[in-house]
Amino acid sequence: MYYIDNKHYERLDLKLKEIADIRTGLVLSRKKATLSADVKIDYKLITLKSFSNTTSLTLDDIDNFVSTEEIADTYLSHVGDVVVRLREPIAAVYIDESAKNMVIPSLMAIVRVESRMMYGEFLAYYINSTTSQKMLEKEIKGTTIAAIKTKDLEDLEVVLPSLEEQKKVVAFMNLSQNEMELLDKLKKEKQQFSHAVLDTIIQSNKDKQ
């Protein structure tokens, strides 16, 4: 079942391509500037390392990219986009204000959803869900570099709650994600404190000798 303008439609075979525009990112070698290039335009570049275990980009792992010409808007991240890492491990991130106007390379897929039917943030969580991951894992090809194709994303089956339900799911998942990040931070701080106490005790005993 999916919804448009508060009307619902029964469908059992809804595919992601029916509610989103999906394309592969930019082949960087076609635009990369050489040292001797006359024209050089600086961009921020999303990398495979930019993907974390959440639906947010790790901004510390964003690279710089110098192009020989202006890059088409279709290859730049927009607020509301979902960017999917095509290489294993497959993962999706949601583009917010902090990650807009970045170059998306061909190792990733750009998914722009029909906003009347699905929130991008909900889709990012949906792709990262255990159910979707199992479906996509079946499509992974390659032995040296395991990856999926854009077509595999296009054919991904989607379950589409109402926009109101999607908003509730996103709110719940964001809260859970924030709690896990906080617990992670507390764990690291506790480990650092424990090591500091141990080091102090060891040093104190050395000083007594």
Summary of the structure (lengths in Angstrom):
residues: 209
radius of gyration: 21.5
end to end distance: 75.2
largest distance: 80.3
contacts: 571
relative contact order: 0.15
helix: 41%
strand: 22%
